[in-house]
């Protein structure tokens, strides 16, 4: 019989997928990680304590795969806390509570994401020109909802080098009626910002006065502030962290920047940067639109 120390195949696969960033949206990462814990429900354990320890260990493995994602941290913490805080008489009861916690977390993430997108429609009036960076499923949904309401929008999308995640955004937006999409290189953002009414970006986390998001967000927000173009962040409120979460940046492979060997120099490839919230106008969550002190 396998021991609770062994990570199930689905969890191993999800850990690797998160680590390699094959899933780019932080809300999707949180849902995938929560769903992966269902694998434990089909396994056999000798004791309740052994089962609870397995939940804790596998949850920690999922969190370590991408420590920069606040939603992953919060959702996994919620599941583990619910399992830890009960005294179960049977393993079946512990599994039932785990499954209920997973269902609740997934529903909460998806509902918050949809409601945040719906609230962001207020920032996308008919005829607006906006710029977005990287790929945020919540920002994309907000644009789709605004277009669905009959609003015509012009959207500039940065490529988000070196992984070009903005291309995914551009391809998605290109399929939406009433949305005219233009893909631009990151360094051209300043050239196009003068034409923009608003900048909308997603977020990995907001912690202690800093927005952590895909690298390039800081320079984009600073340029937008200079040109007096408002910048708003869209995402679930679970990504706003008061304490207990320490953001850990990730430095990815230099091969993503250049394939040939770096001779006589180094290549640094950070995945995220920190943008002071005083450069931002507002954050849009399922709870509404909240302005920042500037």
Buried (B, 14 or more C-beta within 10 A) or exposed (E): EEEBEEBBEBBBBBBEBBEEBEBBBBBBBBBBBBBBBBBBBEBEBEEBEBBBBBBBBBBEBBBEBBBBBBBBBBBBBBBBEBBEEEEBEEBEEBBEBBBEBBEBBBEBBBEBBBBBBBBBBEBBBEEBBBBBBBBBBBBBBBBBBBBEEEBBBBBBBBBBBBBBBBBBBBEBBEEBEBBEBBBBEBEBBBEBBEEBBBBBBBBBBBBEEBBBBBBBBBBBBBBBBEEEBBBBBBBBBBBBBEEEBEBEBBEBEBEBBEEEEEEEEEBEBEBBBBBBBEBBBBBBBBBEBEEBEE
